[in-house]
Amino acid sequence: MHRTRLLRTASILALAHACGCNIAAANPPAGWEDDGGASASSARTGGGAATGDVHGGVLGNPGAGADGGTGAEAGSPSPEGGATEAGPAEAGSGTDGAAGRSYTTGVLVFTGDGTWGTEIGDLEAMLDAHGVTYQEATSAQLDAMGAQDMAAFGVIYIPGGEGGTEAGDTLPQTHANLRTAVQQLGVSYVGFCAGAFVAVAPAPTGGGDVSYGFGVVDGPVLDYYTGPGSDQTYEQTLESYPDGTTENILWYGGPVTPDIGVIARYPTGDPAISEIWSGKGLVLIGGVHPDLSQATLDDLGVSPDTPAQDIAWKIFQAALTQQPLPTF
């Protein structure tokens, strides 16, 4: 059940202002500033599906549900044993990923303030094509969900856009609920560009809110990628994989991801896509946008315009099954 796709009528200018992956937070760390870009949510057409409106076919993931557990810093051992400095634990290490976890709907798609509607449309079309169920949630709808509500999903997906708006227009309690859902209840998290930026923040202290973003992974705030291609607003960058192959993926102001569990590297060798066990949840974040369609790449006028949805789908497969991908 594909959504009506009016986004293709948007001008290139609208697309260019839609993402940019602004990382400014409501209370940004020192040195981080809002670039004042246009709201990414303005690129969306229509109101989107309400919570409870589930799209796509059924993708089951048998296994016991997760409970308990605590947060883990990026690069720390996975729960109950597993890999350490070299990266995420492999399946079979005693993590929830080895046993799987049950869920009702495949993906919770965040469509709230600051999100890039074009990317959401491309992502949902990809999920439809693979028969994965999903449910959209606006900022207000995400605020209305508790951690147990979020645990009904296999994956929480945060798209590109304006990270400061994505996190700043949701409540501190929502940030805490997201952390609990991932770290304690074992929900996987996928985020690209702004969705990667807001995933990582220093652990909150004294029961307060995180200092930046959602902070489902405890660690220092991510840095911008500043290598080849970053002198443009957006550009295809040639990422490399552990097997020696390469692929062009759109960079649009995104970060360098944690240097742990590295799935893909930028031309500089910096991490472009990483996977991290955060407590009981598997977190896969990318500074690039592998889920974009060829039509979107054509609208942006980039070359080559070959989409990278093959790796995007592998990322979602890994998140849904909690079976980590090969890493460097």
C-alpha positions in Angstrom: 0.0 0.0 0.0 2.1 2.9 -1.3 1.4 6.4 -0.1 0.4 8.9 -2.7 3.7 10.3 -3.9 3.1 14.0 -4.8 6.6 14.8 -3.6 8.0 14.3 -7.1 6.4 17.6 -8.1 8.6 19.5 -5.6 11.2 21.7 -7.1 14.9 21.0 -6.7 15.1 24.1 -4.6 12.6 22.7 -2.2 14.5 19.5 -2.0 17.7 21.3 -1.4 16.3 23.1 1.6 14.5 20.0 2.9 17.3 18.1 4.4 20.7 19.5 5.1 20.7 17.6 8.3 20.9 20.6 10.6 22.1 19.2 13.9 21.2 22.1 16.2 19.5 21.1 19.4 17.1 23.0 21.6 20.0 23.2 24.1 23.0 22.6 21.8 26.5 21.8 23.2 29.0 24.6 23.0 30.2 25.3 19.4 27.0 24.0 17.7 24.8 26.5 16.0 21.5 26.4 14.1 22.1 27.3 10.5 18.5 28.6 10.2 17.6 26.3 7.4 14.0 25.8 6.2 11.9 23.3 8.1 12.4 19.9 6.5 8.8 18.9 7.3 7.7 21.5 4.7 8.7 19.0 2.0 6.0 16.6 3.1 2.6 16.6 1.4 -0.5 15.5 3.3 -0.8 14.7 7.0 0.6 11.2 6.9 -0.8 8.1 8.5 -2.1 8.3 12.1 -0.7 6.0 14.6 -2.6 2.7 14.4 -2.6 2.9 10.5 -0.3 0.1 9.6 1.1 -0.2 6.1 2.7 -3.0 4.1 2.7 -6.8 4.5 3.5 -8.7 7.6 7.1 -9.5 8.5 7.4 -11.7 11.5 10.4 -12.1 13.8 9.8 -15.0 16.2 11.6 -15.0 19.5 11.3 -14.0 23.1 10.7 -10.4 24.0 13.4 -8.4 25.8 13.3 -6.9 29.2 15.6 -5.4 31.7 19.1 -4.2 31.0 21.0 -1.0 31.1 22.5 1.5 28.6 25.9 0.9 27.1 28.3 3.4 25.6 29.2 3.1 21.9 31.8 0.4 21.6 31.1 -1.3 25.0 30.4 -5.0 25.1 26.9 -6.1 24.0 24.6 -7.2 26.8 25.4 -10.5 28.5 28.7 -10.9 26.7 29.9 -10.5 23.1 32.3 -8.3 21.2 34.2 -5.5 22.7 36.5 -3.0 21.1 36.4 -4.6 17.7 32.7 -3.9 17.2 29.2 -5.2 17.8 28.6 -8.7 19.0 28.0 -11.4 16.4 24.7 -13.3 16.6 25.1 -16.2 19.1 26.8 -14.1 21.8 23.9 -14.2 24.2 22.3 -11.0 23.0 18.7 -10.4 22.2 19.9 -10.3 18.6 20.8 -14.0 18.8 17.4 -15.0 20.2 15.4 -12.5 18.2 12.5 -10.5 19.7 8.9 -10.4 19.0 7.1 -7.3 17.7 3.7 -6.4 16.3 4.8 -3.9 13.5 8.1 -3.8 11.7 9.0 -0.2 11.7 7.9 2.9 13.6 8.5 5.7 11.1 9.0 9.2 12.7 7.3 11.8 10.5 7.4 14.6 13.0 8.6 18.2 12.9 11.9 18.7 11.1 11.8 15.4 9.1 12.6 15.1 5.4 9.4 14.0 3.8 11.0 13.0 0.5 13.2 10.5 2.3 10.3 9.1 4.3 8.4 8.5 1.1 11.3 6.6 -0.5 11.9 4.6 2.7 8.2 3.6 2.9 8.2 2.6 -0.7 11.2 0.3 0.0 9.5 -1.2 3.0 6.4 -1.8 0.9 8.4 -3.5 -1.8 9.9 -5.9 0.8 6.6 -6.5 2.6 7.5 -4.9 5.9 4.8 -3.3 8.0 5.3 0.2 9.3 3.4 2.9 11.2 4.0 6.6 11.1 4.2 8.8 14.2 4.2 12.6 14.2 5.9 14.6 17.0 2.7 14.7 19.1 2.0 11.0 18.5 5.5 10.0 19.5 5.1 12.1 22.7 1.9 10.2 23.4 3.7 6.8 23.3 5.4 5.2 26.3 8.4 2.9 26.1 6.2 -0.2 26.1 4.3 1.2 23.1 7.5 1.7 21.3 8.5 -1.9 22.1 5.7 -3.1 19.9 7.9 -2.3 16.9 11.0 -4.0 15.6 12.7 -0.8 14.6 12.4 2.9 15.3 13.4 4.9 12.2 14.5 8.6 12.4 15.1 10.1 9.0 17.2 13.0 7.8 16.1 16.6 8.2 16.8 19.1 11.0 18.0 17.2 14.1 17.5 20.1 16.4 13.8 20.3 15.4 13.3 16.6 15.4 14.4 16.3 19.0 13.5 19.8 20.2 9.9 19.5 19.2 9.4 16.3 21.2 9.3 16.2 25.0 12.1 15.3 27.4 10.0 12.3 28.5 9.9 11.1 24.9 13.7 11.2 24.8 13.8 9.1 27.9 11.2 6.7 26.5 13.2 6.2 23.3 16.3 5.5 25.4 14.4 2.9 27.5 12.9 1.3 24.4 16.3 0.8 22.8 18.6 0.2 25.7 16.3 -1.8 28.1 13.5 -3.2 25.9 15.7 -4.1 22.9 14.1 -2.1 20.1 16.4 -1.5 17.2 17.1 2.0 15.9 17.9 3.2 12.4 18.8 6.8 11.6 20.3 8.5 8.6 22.0 11.9 8.6 20.0 14.0 11.2 18.7 10.7 12.5 22.3 9.6 13.2 23.2 12.9 14.8 20.4 12.8 17.3 21.1 9.1 18.2 24.3 9.8 20.1 24.7 12.0 23.1 26.4 11.9 26.5 24.4 10.0 29.0 22.0 12.2 31.0 22.9 12.8 34.7 20.7 13.1 37.7 17.6 11.9 35.9 17.6 14.9 33.6 17.2 15.1 29.8 20.0 14.4 27.4 22.0 17.4 26.4 21.5 16.8 22.7 19.0 14.9 20.5 17.5 11.6 21.6 20.7 10.0 22.9 19.8 6.4 22.4 23.5 5.7 22.3 25.7 7.1 25.1 28.7 8.9 23.6 30.2 12.2 22.4 28.1 14.2 20.0 29.1 13.3 16.4 31.2 15.5 14.2 30.4 16.6 10.7 32.0 14.8 7.7 34.3 17.3 6.1 36.0 15.2 3.4 35.5 15.1 -0.4 32.1 16.2 -1.5 31.4 18.2 1.7 32.2 21.5 -0.1 28.8 21.1 -1.7 25.3 21.3 -0.1 24.9 17.6 -1.1 26.9 15.2 -3.2 27.4 11.6 -4.0 30.3 10.2 -2.0 32.0 6.9 -2.7 31.7 4.7 0.3 33.7 1.5 0.8 32.6 -1.7 2.4 34.5 -4.4 4.3 34.6 -6.8 1.3 36.4 -4.2 -0.7 33.5 -3.1 -2.9 32.4 0.6 -3.2 29.1 2.4 -3.8 28.1 6.0 -4.2 25.7 7.2 -1.5 24.2 10.7 -1.1 25.8 12.9 1.6 23.7 15.8 2.7 25.4 17.4 5.6 25.7 14.3 7.7 28.1 13.2 10.4 31.0 10.9 10.9 29.5 7.9 12.7 31.2 6.2 15.7 34.4 4.4 14.9 33.1 1.1 16.1 31.1 -1.6 14.2 31.9 0.3 10.9 29.8 -1.0 8.0 30.9 1.6 5.5 33.6 4.3 5.3 33.8 7.7 3.6 36.5 8.4 0.9 38.6 9.7 3.8 38.4 6.4 5.7 36.1 8.0 8.3 33.1 5.9 9.4 30.0 6.6 7.3 27.7 3.9 8.6 28.1 2.1 12.0 26.3 -0.4 14.1 26.4 -0.4 17.9 24.8 -2.4 20.6 23.3 0.1 23.0 22.1 -1.9 25.9 19.8 -4.5 24.5 19.1 -2.6 21.2 21.0 -2.7 17.9 21.5 0.8 16.6 22.5 1.3 12.9 23.2 4.9 11.9 24.6 6.5 8.8 25.9 10.0 7.9 24.6 9.3 4.4 21.1 8.6 2.8 21.1 5.1 1.4 17.3 4.9 1.3 16.8 7.5 -1.4 15.3 6.4 -4.7 16.7 7.1 -8.2 13.9 9.6 -8.8 15.0 11.6 -5.8 18.6 11.5 -6.9 17.5 12.7 -10.3 15.5 15.5 -8.8 18.6 16.6 -6.9 20.6 16.5 -10.1 23.5 14.4 -8.7 25.7 12.1 -10.7 25.9 9.1 -10.7 22.2 8.8 -9.9 22.3 5.1 -9.0 20.5 4.5 -5.7 22.0 2.6 -2.8 18.9 1.0 -1.5 20.6 -2.4 -1.5 22.6 -1.4 1.6 19.6 0.4 3.0 17.6 -2.8 2.9 20.4 -4.8 4.4 20.5 -2.3 7.3 16.8 -2.7 8.0 17.1 -6.5 7.7 19.9 -6.4 10.3 17.8 -4.1 12.5 14.7 -6.2 12.3 16.4 -9.5 12.9 19.2 -8.0 15.2 21.8 -9.9 13.2 24.7 -7.4 12.7 26.2 -6.8 9.3 29.9 -7.4 8.4 32.2 -4.7 9.7 35.8 -3.5 9.1 
